[in-house]
């Protein structure tokens, strides 16, 4: 079992929270010793993927990025919020449901998440700080500092993650081999009136009767035009979703 981070976009985080997403596909990266032909993946007698070693011409096991039992803590766009005034009042920044933030000290936070910062936490290491001492803020220098900038998912620290995924299955397949059932659990949003699927209700792409077509739109939006036609080998990762920090899973297991 390995713990590792995994990045998701805001619509996919919403799908995880809504219970619509229990699968993700990640493009396989070949090891440096493998043949440069990315299409040359074979499957051994036990069904394990193998690639040709460039130096020997022999087949060797393809290292997999994920394994059953791995725990993946989700990284997403986020902000750190928490301002403390000299009179003890606490303020917080505006926020969107697609953006996650953790709040310092007392003061309401989204999703009932209101922990204290770890003892070794340093603002300079984890966030950029916006000063609220400008026009419109009468407190002037009394405002200690207030973080309002949305930070990219790559910078989310482990302790700030609110979602943990436990891997239950990993398959290697071509992208275009995805089934309708798998396309649905990639996070497509159902439209109960039309009986169709959309990949993101916030976009103008409309509805699709075939979930695979909706997934294609999602894939190309993330990876760029032509990404579907390239039909890369992918790791199809299935998982269970836990709405908790990975540390909470450790505590639960020890209880």
Secondary structure by P-SEA (a helix, b strand, c coil): cccbbbbbcaaaaaaaaaccccbbbbbbbbcccccccccccccccccbbbbbcccccbbbbccccccccbbbbbbcbbbbbbbbcccbbbbbccccccbbbbbcccccccccccccccccccccccbbbbbcccccccccccccccccccccccccccccccbbbbbccccccccccccaaaaaacccccccccccccccccccccccccaaaaaaaaaaaacccccccccccccbbbbbbbcccaaaaaaaaac
